[in-house]
Amino acid sequence: MISRVHSSILSGIDAVNCEVEADVVDANEPITKLVGMADTAVKESISRIQAALRNSGYRWPGQKVTINLAPADVKKDSAALDLPIALACMLAGGQFSGEKAGQYIMVGELALDGRVRPVKGVLATAMLAARENKFGVIVPAANAAEAAVVESLDVIPVGFLTEAVGFLTDALPLEPYNVDLDKVFKVASQYDIDFADVRGQESAKRALTVAAGGHHNILMIGPPGSGKTMLAKRLPTVLPPLTLPESLETTRIFSARGLLEPGQSLMALRPVRTPHHSASAAALIGGGAIPQPGEVSLAHHGVLFLDEFPEFARATLEMIRQPLEDGCVTIPRVHSTMRFPASIMMVAAMNPCPCGYFTDPKRTCKCTPNARDRYMGRLSGPLIDRIDIHVEVPPVPWRQLRGQAEGLSSQDMRSQVIAARTVQQERFTGAKSSTTTNASMTSQQVRKFCKLDSSGESLLKQAMSELGLSARAHDKVLRIARTIADLETRENIAAHHLAEAIQYRKLDRKL
């Protein structure tokens, strides 16, 4: 007897339909064959499934059992196929009849006692079920919350193999799992940090407001203890709230990597990823034998904070250039090409020299000029050129550190940022390109929306001549000036907007 159930396998962060077929025939000796490019994790599942069936009160078909995982030319490497394989074998062995099985996509790893353990990529599986017009999905109970965010889909949570069988035979009615998205966003989108916690550094806060207002990348340069890390970690508190489509995209990446907390349904806060400077290229950008998204993609619609920027391997940093330009990571392989989303705000922090005190007025720098040049030389010109804003973060004076007066709070900065983003959304609505913020404006859009008056033209010409700005830096200055004007809700770019934008090109001149 042949049976067929539907499951899924992950290809990057997307789920691909996988049919699990089982055929049971009489034989002199029990034989089990698993075919369809199954990896070791899947091949070993047979022993797990047999124990799970036995300990759940069922039996393994004692005759010749052939299990096929289709499509046969795609590698399967997930234990999430345990549950569908077990159910397919039971159907083929005649232990129950379930017409409902074909209406659902099912995933889950089985424990030896029949428990259904959580797996990766359940959100992508639910999206696949919606595209395939399935009635619903059968998923581990711990993964039900993330699958339930896909509307018009019945999400059936199961904690044991017996529950899945009972549901398919109508012996155990299970209510679909539901989640209130509005409540999730309201409860989860609360920050316990604020820019008001940072004493002083009002100029750095202003630069971060400009960066957030136009989605510009920013590099902070300052001695140790000046507050660079505190500033970077508070940047998400001033960014606009995640929209539902943005949240689904980000959650899908975390789900594919298995990084969602148990019972978590959505990423309601913008992610902040802070990889260590010893991270490999594959960890930062993504890759591996079976390509997985890296830290750049995990920061999608959020912030990628690279502390100790020059300490990263130069070859690794150079790989960031393409995601910064394109908003995605492309990983080619012989058999296919993987593409992961990576629309990020990159925030980098560095010391001005190896010892860190070159710009500190109270401490003496012990580095030689050659040592400082070598330190700065770890960052290539093309990479620096792709960072829009370079700002100095000086040490905080005692009076500001111990003073009672609070500077800009996250609420103050966020209101400015949201107002600027609203202006940009109206500006680019209806455009044929996918531009949404000033930082992603094309050259044609820069010429159209960043027009200067005569004083602005003169100022930009002088800056180009004295600082030696590249053509890319020229466009970035105009994009930043456009954002500064948007923060003031000005239609035209004035000379003082341009002057402030030029001041943010710190590394185009000597420190």
DRENGU-608080 format. One record per residue (C-alpha): residue in three letters; x, y, z. Coordinates in steps of 0.25 Angstrom, whole numbers, padded with zeros to 4 digits, always signed. Last residue first. Example, Ala and Ser with C-alpha at 12.3 -4.5 7.8 and 13.67 -1.06 7.14 Angstrom:
BEGIN
SER+0055-0004+0029/ALA+0049-0018+0031/
This chain:
BEGIN
LEU+0167+0253+0048/LYS+0172+0255+0034/ARG+0161+0258+0023/ASP+0152+0249+0016/LEU+0151+0242+0029/LYS+0141+0252+0035/ARG+0131+0253+0024/TYR+0120+0257+0034/GLN+0124+0272+0033/ILE+0120+0271+0018/ALA+0106+0268+0022/GLU+0106+0280+0032/ALA+0110+0290+0021/LEU+0100+0284+0012/HIS+0089+0287+0021/HIS+0095+0301+0024/ALA+0095+0304+0009/ALA+0080+0301+0008/ILE+0074+0288+0002/ASN+0059+0291-0003/GLU+0046+0286+0002/ARG+0049+0288+0017/THR+0042+0279+0027/GLU+0054+0282+0037/LEU+0057+0267+0037/ASP+0055+0266+0022/ALA+0066+0277+0020/ILE+0076+0268+0028/THR+0071+0256+0020/ARG+0074+0264+0007/ALA+0088+0268+0012/ILE+0091+0254+0015/ARG+0087+0250+0001/LEU+0095+0261-0005/VAL+0107+0257+0003/LYS+0105+0243-0001/ASP+0105+0247-0016/HIS+0118+0254-0015/ALA+0124+0243-0007/ARG+0121+0233-0019/ALA+0127+0243-0028/SER+0140+0243-0019/LEU+0143+0255-0010/GLY+0156+0261-0011/LEU+0155+0269+0002/GLU+0159+0282-0003/SER+0153+0282-0017/MET+0140+0274-0014/ALA+0138+0283-0002/GLN+0140+0296-0011/LYS+0130+0291-0021/LEU+0120+0287-0011/LEU+0121+0301-0005/SER+0119+0308-0018/GLU+0107+0299-0022/GLY+0101+0302-0009/SER+0102+0317-0010/SER+0097+0316-0025/ASP+0084+0308-0020/LEU+0085+0293-0019/LYS+0076+0282-0025/CYS+0075+0269-0017/PHE+0062+0263-0022/LYS+0064+0261-0037/ARG+0079+0260-0038/VAL+0079+0250-0026/GLN+0067+0243-0032/GLN+0075+0240-0045/SER+0087+0236-0037/THR+0078+0226-0029/MET+0073+0228-0016/SER+0076+0217-0005/ALA+0081+0226+0006/ASN+0069+0236+0004/THR+0059+0225+0008/THR+0048+0216+0001/THR+0054+0214-0013/SER+0049+0202-0020/SER+0049+0208-0034/LYS+0037+0212-0042/ALA+0033+0223-0033/GLY+0019+0224-0028/THR+0022+0228-0014/PHE+0036+0233-0014/ARG+0034+0247-0008/GLU+0022+0243+0001/GLN+0031+0232+0007/GLN+0042+0242+0008/VAL+0033+0252+0016/THR+0028+0241+0025/ARG+0043+0237+0028/ALA+0046+0251+0032/ALA+0034+0252+0042/ILE+0038+0238+0047/VAL+0052+0242+0050/GLN+0048+0255+0057/SER+0038+0248+0066/ARG+0049+0238+0069/MET+0059+0248+0073/ASP+0050+0254+0084/GLN+0045+0240+0088/SER+0059+0235+0089/SER+0063+0246+0098/LEU+0071+0258+0095/GLY+0080+0263+0107/GLU+0077+0262+0121/ALA+0081+0272+0131/GLN+0086+0267+0145/GLY+0101+0268+0143/ARG+0110+0257+0147/LEU+0115+0253+0133/GLN+0112+0267+0127/ARG+0121+0274+0137/TRP+0132+0263+0136/PRO+0134+0265+0121/VAL+0130+0253+0112/PRO+0141+0248+0103/PRO+0140+0251+0089/VAL+0131+0244+0079/GLU+0135+0248+0065/VAL+0126+0246+0053/HIS+0127+0239+0039/ILE+0114+0238+0032/ASP+0111+0231+0019/ILE+0119+0219+0019/ARG+0121+0214+0005/ASP+0134+0222+0003/ILE+0140+0216+0016/LEU+0139+0202+0009/PRO+0145+0207-0004/GLY+0156+0214+0003/SER+0160+0201+0010/LEU+0160+0200+0025/ARG+0172+0193+0031/GLY+0180+0206+0027/MET+0175+0213+0039/TYR+0183+0204+0048/ARG+0195+0205+0038/ASP+0195+0220+0038/ARG+0194+0220+0054/ALA+0205+0211+0055/ASN+0214+0219+0045/PRO+0210+0232+0053/THR+0215+0225+0066/CYS+0205+0221+0076/LYS+0207+0225+0091/CYS+0195+0235+0091/THR+0195+0243+0104/ARG+0182+0244+0112/LYS+0174+0257+0116/PRO+0171+0263+0102/ASP+0167+0249+0096/THR+0169+0250+0081/PHE+0180+0240+0080/TYR+0176+0232+0092/GLY+0171+0218+0086/CYS+0184+0211+0088/PRO+0183+0205+0073/CYS+0179+0219+0068/PRO+0166+0227+0066/ASN+0157+0216+0073/MET+0146+0210+0065/ALA+0131+0209+0064/ALA+0122+0204+0052/VAL+0107+0205+0051/MET+0102+0198+0038/MET+0087+0201+0036/ILE+0082+0188+0029/SER+0074+0183+0017/ALA+0081+0169+0016/PRO+0071+0160+0009/PHE+0078+0146+0006/ARG+0080+0141-0008/MET+0085+0127-0010/THR+0091+0123-0024/SER+0090+0108-0029/HIS+0097+0095-0032/VAL+0111+0101-0032/ARG+0109+0111-0021/PRO+0108+0126-0022/ILE+0104+0133-0009/THR+0097+0147-0011/VAL+0095+0156+0001/CYS+0084+0166+0000/GLY+0082+0181+0001/ASP+0090+0184-0012/GLU+0100+0195-0008/LEU+0102+0191+0007/PRO+0101+0176+0003/GLN+0112+0177-0007/ARG+0122+0185+0002/ILE+0121+0175+0014/MET+0130+0165+0007/GLU+0141+0175+0008/LEU+0140+0175+0023/THR+0143+0160+0023/ALA+0155+0161+0014/ARG+0160+0172+0024/ALA+0159+0163+0036/PHE+0151+0171+0047/GLU+0160+0179+0056/PRO+0158+0191+0048/PHE+0143+0192+0053/GLU+0146+0191+0068/ASP+0130+0190+0069/LEU+0122+0186+0057/PHE+0107+0188+0060/LEU+0098+0183+0050/VAL+0084+0190+0052/GLY+0070+0186+0048/HIS+0062+0183+0035/HIS+0071+0171+0033/ALA+0081+0170+0044/LEU+0080+0154+0043/SER+0084+0156+0029/VAL+0097+0163+0032/GLU+0099+0153+0043/GLY+0099+0141+0034/PRO+0089+0134+0026/GLN+0091+0119+0024/PRO+0097+0113+0011/ILE+0098+0098+0011/ALA+0113+0095+0011/GLY+0114+0109+0018/GLY+0110+0123+0015/GLY+0106+0135+0022/ILE+0112+0149+0022/LEU+0117+0150+0037/ALA+0118+0136+0041/ALA+0123+0131+0027/ALA+0133+0142+0027/SER+0138+0138+0041/ALA+0135+0146+0053/SER+0148+0150+0061/HIS+0142+0164+0062/HIS+0131+0160+0070/PRO+0117+0161+0064/THR+0107+0171+0070/ARG+0093+0169+0063/VAL+0082+0178+0067/PRO+0068+0174+0062/ARG+0057+0184+0060/LEU+0046+0180+0071/ALA+0034+0172+0068/MET+0041+0160+0064/LEU+0029+0151+0063/SER+0022+0138+0069/GLN+0031+0135+0081/GLY+0026+0122+0088/PRO+0040+0117+0090/GLU+0050+0128+0087/LEU+0053+0130+0072/LEU+0068+0127+0068/GLY+0065+0114+0060/ARG+0073+0119+0048/ALA+0061+0118+0038/SER+0052+0125+0049/PHE+0062+0136+0050/ILE+0061+0139+0035/ARG+0046+0137+0035/THR+0045+0147+0047/THR+0052+0158+0039/GLU+0043+0156+0027/LEU+0030+0155+0035/SER+0034+0167+0043/GLU+0036+0176+0031/PRO+0023+0171+0025/LEU+0016+0175+0039/THR+0023+0188+0040/LEU+0034+0190+0049/PRO+0033+0203+0057/PRO+0041+0215+0052/LEU+0055+0216+0057/VAL+0058+0224+0069/THR+0059+0213+0079/PRO+0067+0205+0069/LEU+0079+0214+0071/ARG+0080+0211+0086/LYS+0091+0200+0084/ALA+0099+0209+0076/LEU+0100+0221+0086/MET+0103+0212+0097/THR+0114+0205+0089/LYS+0120+0219+0085/GLY+0120+0224+0099/SER+0133+0231+0101/GLY+0139+0220+0109/PRO+0150+0216+0099/PRO+0154+0228+0090/GLY+0146+0232+0078/ILE+0142+0230+0064/MET+0127+0227+0061/LEU+0124+0221+0047/ILE+0110+0223+0041/ASN+0101+0216+0030/HIS+0090+0225+0026/HIS+0075+0221+0027/GLY+0070+0235+0024/GLY+0065+0239+0038/ALA+0073+0229+0045/ALA+0086+0234+0040/VAL+0082+0249+0043/THR+0077+0245+0057/LEU+0090+0238+0059/ALA+0098+0250+0055/ARG+0090+0259+0065/LYS+0092+0248+0076/ALA+0107+0249+0073/SER+0106+0265+0074/GLU+0099+0263+0087/GLN+0110+0254+0093/GLY+0106+0258+0107/ARG+0101+0248+0117/VAL+0095+0236+0110/ASP+0083+0230+0118/ALA+0074+0240+0111/PHE+0076+0232+0098/ASP+0067+0222+0104/ILE+0068+0207+0108/ASP+0056+0198+0113/TYR+0050+0197+0099/GLN+0035+0193+0097/SER+0031+0187+0084/ALA+0028+0173+0090/VAL+0015+0177+0097/LYS+0008+0185+0087/PHE+0014+0177+0075/VAL+0008+0164+0081/LYS-0005+0170+0085/ASP-0007+0175+0071/LEU-0003+0162+0065/ASP-0013+0154+0074/VAL-0009+0139+0072/ASN-0018+0127+0069/TYR-0015+0112+0070/PRO-0025+0103+0063/GLU-0034+0095+0072/LEU-0031+0080+0073/PRO-0042+0070+0072/LEU-0036+0056+0076/ALA-0042+0044+0070/ASP-0044+0051+0057/THR-0034+0042+0050/LEU-0024+0053+0046/PHE-0025+0059+0060/GLY-0023+0046+0067/VAL-0011+0043+0059/ALA-0005+0057+0062/GLU-0008+0056+0077/THR-0002+0042+0078/LEU+0011+0047+0072/PHE+0012+0057+0084/GLY+0012+0072+0086/VAL+0003+0076+0074/PRO-0001+0090+0070/ILE-0010+0091+0058/VAL-0009+0104+0051/ASP-0021+0106+0042/LEU-0018+0117+0031/SER-0025+0129+0027/GLU-0014+0138+0033/VAL+0000+0135+0035/VAL+0004+0139+0049/ALA+0000+0126+0054/ALA+0013+0119+0049/GLU+0021+0127+0059/ALA+0012+0124+0071/ALA+0011+0109+0067/ASN+0026+0106+0068/ALA+0026+0101+0082/ALA+0014+0092+0079/PRO+0021+0085+0068/VAL+0014+0087+0055/ILE+0002+0082+0047/VAL-0001+0092+0036/GLY-0013+0097+0029/PHE-0024+0096+0019/LYS-0014+0096+0008/ASN-0015+0107-0003/GLU+0000+0104-0008/ARG+0003+0119-0005/ALA-0003+0118+0009/ALA+0005+0105+0012/LEU+0018+0111+0007/MET+0016+0123+0017/ALA+0013+0113+0028/THR+0026+0105+0024/ALA+0034+0119+0024/LEU+0029+0121+0038/VAL+0033+0107+0043/GLY+0047+0110+0038/LYS+0054+0102+0049/VAL+0049+0090+0058/PRO+0042+0089+0071/ARG+0041+0075+0077/VAL+0029+0065+0076/ARG+0029+0055+0088/GLY+0027+0041+0084/ASP+0036+0035+0095/LEU+0048+0034+0086/ALA+0047+0048+0082/LEU+0041+0052+0069/GLU+0045+0064+0060/GLY+0033+0072+0054/VAL+0027+0076+0041/MET+0014+0075+0034/ILE+0007+0081+0022/TYR-0008+0079+0023/GLN-0019+0075+0014/GLY-0013+0062+0009/ALA-0014+0057+0023/LYS-0029+0059+0025/GLU-0033+0046+0017/GLY-0027+0039+0029/SER-0028+0024+0030/PHE-0021+0017+0041/GLN-0011+0006+0044/GLY-0012+0002+0029/GLY+0003+0000+0028/ALA+0003+0011+0017/LEU-0004+0021+0027/MET+0006+0017+0038/CYS+0018+0019+0029/ALA+0013+0033+0024/LEU+0010+0037+0039/ALA+0024+0033+0043/ILE+0031+0040+0031/PRO+0022+0053+0033/LEU+0027+0054+0048/ASP+0042+0051+0045/LEU+0043+0061+0034/ALA+0047+0072+0043/ALA+0060+0065+0045/SER+0066+0073+0034/ASP+0076+0070+0024/LYS+0069+0067+0011/LYS+0077+0069-0002/VAL+0069+0072-0014/ASP+0069+0063-0026/ALA+0059+0053-0021/PRO+0048+0064-0021/ALA+0042+0056-0013/LEU+0046+0048-0001/ASN+0043+0033-0003/ILE+0041+0023+0008/THR+0041+0008+0004/VAL+0036-0002+0015/LYS+0038-0017+0013/GLN+0029-0024+0024/GLY+0028-0021+0039/PRO+0021-0008+0038/TRP+0025-0001+0051/ARG+0015-0003+0062/TYR+0008+0007+0070/GLY+0006+0009+0086/SER+0014+0022+0087/ASN+0027+0016+0091/ARG+0027+0007+0079/LEU+0024+0018+0069/ALA+0035+0027+0076/ALA+0045+0016+0076/GLN+0042+0013+0061/ILE+0043+0028+0058/ARG+0056+0030+0065/SER+0063+0018+0058/ILE+0057+0023+0044/SER+0062+0037+0047/GLU+0077+0033+0045/LYS+0075+0034+0030/VAL+0069+0048+0032/ALA+0081+0054+0040/THR+0091+0047+0031/ASP+0086+0054+0019/ALA+0074+0048+0010/MET+0076+0049-0005/GLY+0063+0043-0008/VAL+0063+0029-0003/LEU+0060+0022+0010/LYS+0060+0007+0010/THR+0054-0002+0021/ILE+0055-0017+0020/PRO+0047-0027+0029/GLU+0050-0041+0025/ASN+0041-0050+0016/ALA+0034-0039+0010/ASP+0020-0033+0008/VAL+0019-0019+0003/VAL+0019-0005+0010/ASP+0021+0008+0001/ALA+0023+0021+0007/GLU+0023+0035+0001/VAL+0028+0048+0007/GLU+0025+0060-0002/CYS+0034+0072+0000/ASN+0030+0086-0003/VAL+0041+0096-0002/ALA+0042+0106+0010/ASP+0050+0119+0008/ILE+0061+0124+0017/GLY+0072+0117+0010/SER+0065+0105+0004/LEU+0058+0099+0016/ILE+0050+0086+0014/SER+0035+0084+0014/SER+0024+0073+0017/HIS+0013+0067+0010/VAL+0007+0053+0012/ARG+0006+0041+0002/SER+0003+0027+0005/ILE+0005+0014-0004/MET+0000+0000+0000/
